[in-house]
Amino acid sequence: MKYELFRPELLNNVISFLDENITERYSPKIFSKIHNLWPEGFILGFVNDELKALICGAIVPSSEKLRILLVIVSPEYRLQGYGKQLMSMLSKVAKNKGCNRISLEVRNESRAILFYKKLDFSNVDYIPCYYQDGTDAIVMEKGL
Ligand SMILES: CC(C)(COP(=O)(O)OP(=O)(O)OC[C@H]1O[C@@H](n2cnc3c(N)ncnc32)[C@H](O)[C@@H]1OP(=O)(O)O)[C@@H](O)C(=O)NCCC(=O)NCCS
């Protein structure tokens, strides 16, 4: 996997990748905003110039907290350590920016919960009807 920071000309690749891999739909504008707020916090993983993984996050203003917005690995590259590597890369840049906590929302009953538990996240909250299809979210956190 070759990692690069997001660039605006890669927006269409990102949108196609999300369409193929998750059900939630986002306005393309959101990704330009995420990128403008914190360019180092939007990392893409390529294999043979094809987008196969991504992670993006935001630093919550005046909270020293990194919020993970999306972390996705293409199905054929899962369970090979790439998700963990992306989380570690983003945590490192956030720590250098002064963050001391990391937080995220995950779909209730998603298998990604097991991934986050492996990375030592704990459940801290529950948000009913958080996702577009009405699924509840579990909020998970850990110290950085
Ligand atoms: C969640 C996701 C990013 C994990 O990526 P990944 O590259 O497969 O994860 P890794 O290979 O780095 O796994 C790290 C650890 O978590 C465990 N793990 C990962 N996915 C798991 C699963 N579905 N069930 C159980 N354990 C899992 C791995 O076994 C590994 O454990 P180890 O360190 O003891 O070996 C990936 O499954 C994915 O893209 N899912 C769909 C999108 C999604 O739900 N994203 C999260 C919300 S945006």
The ligand as a MOL file (V3000), in Angstrom:
LIG
                    3D

  0  0  0     0  0            999 V3000
M  V30 BEGIN CTAB
M  V30 COUNTS 48 50 0 0 0
M  V30 BEGIN ATOM
M  V30 1 C -12.9850 -1.7470 9.8880 0
M  V30 2 C -11.8930 -1.8810 8.8270 0
M  V30 3 C -11.3670 -0.4750 8.4500 0
M  V30 4 C -10.7120 -2.6980 9.4210 0
M  V30 5 O -9.6330 -2.6750 8.5100 0
M  V30 6 P -8.6200 -3.9180 8.3880 0
M  V30 7 O -7.4920 -3.4760 7.5090 0
M  V30 8 O -9.3600 -5.1400 7.9750 0
M  V30 9 O -8.1420 -4.1010 9.8940 0
M  V30 10 P -6.7260 -4.7080 10.3910 0
M  V30 11 O -6.3130 -5.8160 9.4720 0
M  V30 12 O -5.7480 -3.6030 10.5780 0
M  V30 13 O -7.1440 -5.3040 11.7960 0
M  V30 14 C -6.6170 -4.8490 13.0500 0
M  V30 15 C -7.1020 -5.7990 14.1220 0
M  V30 16 O -8.5550 -5.7700 14.1790 0
M  V30 17 C -9.0870 -7.0640 13.9390 0
M  V30 18 N -10.2660 -6.9530 13.0690 0
M  V30 19 C -10.3890 -6.1920 11.9590 0
M  V30 20 N -11.6060 -6.3770 11.3990 0
M  V30 21 C -12.2370 -7.2910 12.1800 0
M  V30 22 C -13.5100 -7.9120 12.1180 0
M  V30 23 N -14.3880 -7.6180 11.1310 0
M  V30 24 N -13.8400 -8.8110 13.0640 0
M  V30 25 C -12.9790 -9.1040 14.0690 0
M  V30 26 N -11.7330 -8.5350 14.1980 0
M  V30 27 C -11.3900 -7.6570 13.2510 0
M  V30 28 C -7.9900 -7.8180 13.2090 0
M  V30 29 O -8.0980 -9.2150 13.3920 0
M  V30 30 C -6.7320 -7.2510 13.8270 0
M  V30 31 O -6.4720 -7.8900 15.0510 0
M  V30 32 P -4.9500 -8.2900 15.4790 0
M  V30 33 O -4.2380 -6.9670 15.6430 0
M  V30 34 O -5.1080 -9.0480 16.7340 0
M  V30 35 O -4.4010 -9.0840 14.3400 0
M  V30 36 C -12.4010 -2.6240 7.5660 0
M  V30 37 O -12.9880 -3.8570 7.9720 0
M  V30 38 C -13.4400 -1.8530 6.7720 0
M  V30 39 O -13.0840 -1.0480 5.8970 0
M  V30 40 N -14.7390 -2.0750 7.0360 0
M  V30 41 C -15.8310 -1.4470 6.2850 0
M  V30 42 C -15.9220 0.0230 6.5490 0
M  V30 43 C -16.1790 0.3220 8.0060 0
M  V30 44 O -17.0350 -0.2760 8.6340 0
M  V30 45 N -15.3850 1.2880 8.5160 0
M  V30 46 C -15.5480 1.7700 9.8660 0
M  V30 47 C -16.5680 2.8760 9.9760 0
M  V30 48 S -16.2470 4.2220 8.8300 0
M  V30 END ATOM
M  V30 BEGIN BOND
M  V30 1 1 1 2
M  V30 2 1 2 3
M  V30 3 1 2 4
M  V30 4 1 2 36
M  V30 5 1 4 5
M  V30 6 1 5 6
M  V30 7 2 6 7
M  V30 8 1 6 8
M  V30 9 1 6 9
M  V30 10 1 9 10
M  V30 11 2 10 11
M  V30 12 1 10 12
M  V30 13 1 10 13
M  V30 14 1 13 14
M  V30 15 1 14 15
M  V30 16 1 15 16
M  V30 17 1 15 30
M  V30 18 1 16 17
M  V30 19 1 17 18
M  V30 20 1 17 28
M  V30 21 1 18 19
M  V30 22 1 18 27
M  V30 23 2 19 20
M  V30 24 1 20 21
M  V30 25 1 21 22
M  V30 26 2 21 27
M  V30 27 1 22 23
M  V30 28 2 22 24
M  V30 29 1 24 25
M  V30 30 2 25 26
M  V30 31 1 26 27
M  V30 32 1 28 29
M  V30 33 1 28 30
M  V30 34 1 30 31
M  V30 35 1 31 32
M  V30 36 2 32 33
M  V30 37 1 32 34
M  V30 38 1 32 35
M  V30 39 1 36 37
M  V30 40 1 36 38
M  V30 41 2 38 39
M  V30 42 1 38 40
M  V30 43 1 40 41
M  V30 44 1 41 42
M  V30 45 1 42 43
M  V30 46 2 43 44
M  V30 47 1 43 45
M  V30 48 1 45 46
M  V30 49 1 46 47
M  V30 50 1 47 48
M  V30 END BOND
M  V30 END CTAB
M  END
